[in-house]
Amino acid sequence: MNKLKVGKSPSPDGIHSESYIHGGLSLATHICIMLNLFLVHSYMPDRFMDATIVPLVKCKGKDLANISNYRAITLSNSITKVLEFVFLEHTLRGRSRGCAC
């Protein structure tokens, strides 16, 4: 959870990433149990997959009516980002061991 960015606006669920970072060992343990239950039961709540897609202008000096002058970013819930970090680390660890994950 220490990989979450601080000082950003709250995620779409309204929770700041600092809440997870400073939540301590007890919160981290409960989140770990919850995420493991999701994986064991092959279930992910719809709220975990909520995200907001925001278009950002690449170059303000160019034509703002041209769609190619935009790129999209996705704002996802902080807890979902924690799960993404877990998956990423697991995948990278598997690749470093020579697994075909």
Secondary structure, DSSP 8 states (H G I E B T S, - for coil): -TTS-SSS---TTS--HHHHHTSHHHHHHHHHHHHHHHHHTT---GGGG-EEEEEEES-TTS-TT-GGGEEEEEEE-HHHHHHHHHHHHHHHHHHHTT---
